[in-house]
Amino acid sequence: MKGVLFDVDGTLVDSNYVHVLAWWQAFRQAGLDVPMAAIHRCVGMGGGRLIEELLDDGRDRSGDEQIKAAHGAVFSTYWPALRRFDGARELVDHTAAEGLAVVLASSAEETELAVLRRVIDADGSITAATSSADADNSKPAPDILQAALDSAGLRAEDAVFVGDAVWDIHAAGELGIPCIGLESGGTPADVLTQAGAAEVYRNPQDLLEHFSESALGRLLRS
């Protein structure tokens, strides 16, 4: 079996900047002023790792869980406004119709993942999906991708990962999985390429239109 692992936030769903705003507000509630640009560069990491990356090593960590909870609470207020990117549902459906397993490699909480799946609206084409409960360590560690492979009975050499952040590319590289980068999450093509993306497309619609010549098409023919 061959398959495609899809990141969700910023890749299929237009939510990265909502996460930035939610983290910014969570930090402000904790009395911390963290620039939005710095937060955006860390979106794609798990919450705990993002906090570690953005705050001083010598800080009092007793408030970290409260910051994570505040982020989740703020982000949840935007759930009704979330939208999938143009071509996201069609890309997932086309991938499955071509005979490739589709796995959502998400590290969102279970309740949040359920919301994201409703936004994508392609459950009939999805073979499996992961959540934060499936990995001990978040990206750029490869744990969530290994869990995604295991959930669908896939081998790394028979998979391609589609993501929008450098952390997606680094995680895929740890397992030797080619990663297609999408600019839809706000990271430019040159940064994704320098991080090791096999190729870069603007958004899901662009990848769908170039499916046959992309790494997804090559996976099918291999």
C-alpha positions as CSV (number, residue, x, y, z in Angstrom):
1,M,0.0,0.0,0.0
2,K,1.1,3.6,-0.7
3,G,-0.2,6.7,0.9
4,V,-0.1,10.4,1.5
5,L,0.2,12.0,4.9
6,F,-1.4,15.5,5.1
7,D,-0.7,18.1,7.7
8,V,-4.0,19.9,8.4
9,D,-3.5,23.4,9.9
10,G,-2.1,25.7,7.3
11,T,-2.1,22.9,4.7
12,L,-5.8,22.0,4.2
13,V,-7.4,24.5,6.6
14,D,-6.7,28.2,6.7
15,S,-6.0,28.4,10.4
16,N,-2.3,29.3,10.9
17,Y,-2.9,33.0,11.5
18,V,-5.8,32.2,13.8
19,H,-3.3,30.1,15.8
20,V,-0.9,33.0,15.8
21,L,-3.6,35.3,17.2
22,A,-4.7,32.7,19.8
23,W,-1.1,32.2,21.0
24,W,-0.5,36.0,21.1
25,Q,-3.6,36.5,23.3
26,A,-2.6,33.6,25.5
27,F,0.8,35.0,26.1
28,R,-0.7,38.4,26.8
29,Q,-3.0,36.9,29.4
30,A,0.1,35.5,31.1
31,G,1.7,39.0,31.1
32,L,4.1,38.1,28.2
33,D,4.6,40.2,25.1
34,V,5.6,37.8,22.3
35,P,5.7,39.3,18.7
36,M,3.3,37.7,16.3
37,A,6.0,37.2,13.7
38,A,8.0,35.1,16.1
39,I,4.9,33.1,16.9
40,H,4.2,32.5,13.2
41,R,7.7,31.0,12.7
42,C,6.9,28.4,15.4
43,V,3.4,27.5,14.2
44,G,3.5,23.8,13.3
45,M,5.3,22.8,16.5
46,G,3.3,21.3,19.4
47,G,2.1,23.7,22.0
48,G,4.7,22.7,24.6
49,R,7.6,22.9,22.2
50,L,6.3,26.3,20.8
51,I,6.3,27.7,24.3
52,E,9.8,26.4,25.0
53,E,11.0,28.0,21.7
54,L,9.5,31.4,22.4
55,L,10.1,31.9,26.1
56,D,13.3,32.2,28.1
57,D,14.9,29.0,29.4
58,G,15.2,30.4,32.9
59,R,11.5,31.3,33.3
60,D,9.0,29.8,35.8
61,R,7.4,27.0,33.9
62,S,4.5,26.6,36.2
63,G,2.3,28.7,34.0
64,D,2.9,26.8,30.7
65,E,-0.1,24.6,31.0
66,Q,-2.3,27.6,31.6
67,I,-0.9,29.3,28.5
68,K,-1.6,26.2,26.4
69,A,-5.2,26.1,27.8
70,A,-5.7,29.8,27.1
71,H,-4.5,29.2,23.5
72,G,-7.0,26.4,23.1
73,A,-9.8,28.4,24.5
74,V,-9.2,31.4,22.3
75,F,-8.7,29.2,19.2
76,S,-12.0,27.4,19.9
77,T,-13.9,30.7,19.6
78,Y,-12.9,30.9,15.9
79,W,-14.0,27.3,15.1
80,P,-17.2,28.5,13.3
81,A,-15.1,30.8,11.1
82,L,-12.6,28.2,9.9
83,R,-12.5,27.5,6.2
84,R,-10.7,24.9,4.1
85,F,-8.4,26.2,1.4
86,D,-9.7,26.1,-2.2
87,G,-9.0,22.7,-3.6
88,A,-8.4,21.0,-0.2
89,R,-11.3,18.7,-0.2
90,E,-10.9,18.0,-4.0
91,L,-7.2,17.2,-3.4
92,V,-8.0,14.7,-0.6
93,D,-10.8,13.1,-2.7
94,H,-8.6,12.8,-5.8
95,T,-5.7,11.3,-3.9
96,A,-8.0,8.6,-2.5
97,A,-9.6,8.1,-5.9
98,E,-6.2,7.4,-7.4
99,G,-5.8,4.5,-4.9
100,L,-3.5,6.2,-2.4
101,A,-4.3,6.0,1.3
102,V,-5.0,9.4,2.9
103,V,-3.9,10.0,6.4
104,L,-4.3,13.2,8.4
105,A,-1.1,13.6,10.3
106,S,-2.4,16.2,12.8
107,S,-1.2,16.9,16.3
108,A,-4.4,18.7,17.2
109,E,-6.4,17.7,20.3
110,E,-9.2,15.2,19.5
111,T,-12.1,17.7,19.8
112,E,-10.2,20.2,17.6
113,L,-9.4,17.5,15.1
114,A,-13.1,16.6,14.8
115,V,-13.8,20.3,13.9
116,L,-11.0,20.4,11.3
117,R,-12.4,17.2,9.7
118,R,-15.8,18.8,9.4
119,V,-14.2,21.8,7.8
120,I,-12.3,19.6,5.3
121,D,-15.5,17.6,4.6
122,A,-13.8,14.6,3.0
123,D,-14.2,11.9,5.6
124,G,-15.2,9.3,2.9
125,S,-11.7,9.6,1.5
126,I,-9.7,9.6,4.7
127,T,-8.2,6.3,5.7
128,A,-6.9,7.3,9.2
129,A,-6.1,10.4,11.3
130,T,-3.8,11.1,14.2
131,S,-4.2,13.5,17.1
132,S,-1.9,14.8,19.9
133,A,-2.7,11.7,21.9
134,D,-0.8,9.6,19.4
135,A,2.7,11.1,19.9
136,D,4.9,11.7,22.9
137,N,6.9,14.4,21.1
138,S,5.6,17.0,18.7
139,K,7.1,18.2,15.4
140,P,9.9,18.7,14.5
141,A,10.2,15.3,16.1
142,P,8.9,12.6,13.8
143,D,6.6,10.9,16.3
144,I,3.3,12.1,14.8
145,L,4.3,11.0,11.3
146,Q,5.4,7.6,12.5
147,A,2.0,7.3,14.2
148,A,0.3,8.3,11.0
149,L,2.2,5.6,9.0
150,D,1.4,3.0,11.6
151,S,-2.3,3.9,11.7
152,A,-2.6,3.1,8.0
153,G,-0.1,0.2,7.8
154,L,2.3,2.3,5.6
155,R,6.0,2.2,5.3
156,A,8.0,5.4,5.1
157,E,9.3,4.5,1.6
158,D,5.8,4.2,0.4
159,A,4.6,7.6,1.5
160,V,4.7,11.3,0.8
161,F,4.0,14.0,3.3
162,V,2.3,17.3,2.4
163,G,2.8,20.2,4.9
164,D,3.2,23.9,5.1
165,A,5.9,24.5,7.8
166,V,9.6,23.9,8.1
167,W,8.8,21.7,11.1
168,D,6.8,19.4,8.8
169,I,9.7,19.1,6.5
170,H,12.2,18.4,9.3
171,A,9.9,15.7,10.8
172,A,9.5,14.0,7.4
173,G,13.2,14.1,6.8
174,E,13.8,12.2,10.1
175,L,11.9,9.3,8.6
176,G,13.2,9.7,5.0
177,I,9.7,10.7,3.7
178,P,9.7,13.2,0.8
179,C,7.8,16.3,1.8
180,I,5.8,18.6,-0.5
181,G,5.7,22.1,0.9
182,L,2.6,24.4,0.5
183,E,2.9,28.2,0.8
184,S,-0.7,28.4,2.1
185,G,0.5,28.5,5.7
186,G,2.4,31.7,5.2
187,T,6.0,30.3,4.8
188,P,7.5,31.3,1.4
189,A,8.8,28.9,-1.1
190,D,12.4,29.6,-0.7
191,V,12.3,28.9,3.0
192,L,10.5,25.6,2.5
193,T,13.0,24.6,-0.2
194,Q,15.9,25.5,2.0
195,A,14.4,23.4,4.8
196,G,14.4,20.4,2.4
197,A,11.0,20.3,0.7
198,A,11.1,18.0,-2.4
199,E,8.9,20.6,-4.2
200,V,6.7,23.6,-3.3
201,Y,3.2,24.6,-4.5
202,R,1.2,27.7,-3.7
203,N,-1.8,25.9,-2.1
204,P,-3.9,22.7,-2.3
205,Q,-5.5,23.8,-5.6
206,D,-2.1,24.3,-7.2
207,L,-0.9,20.9,-6.1
208,L,-4.1,19.3,-7.4
209,E,-3.6,20.9,-10.8
210,H,-0.1,19.5,-10.9
211,F,-0.9,16.2,-9.3
212,S,0.4,13.9,-12.1
213,E,3.8,15.6,-12.3
214,S,4.2,16.1,-8.5
215,A,5.7,13.7,-6.0
216,L,2.2,12.3,-5.5
217,G,2.0,11.3,-9.1
218,R,5.5,9.8,-9.0
219,L,4.5,7.9,-5.9
220,L,1.7,6.3,-7.9
221,R,4.0,5.3,-10.7
222,S,6.8,4.0,-8.6
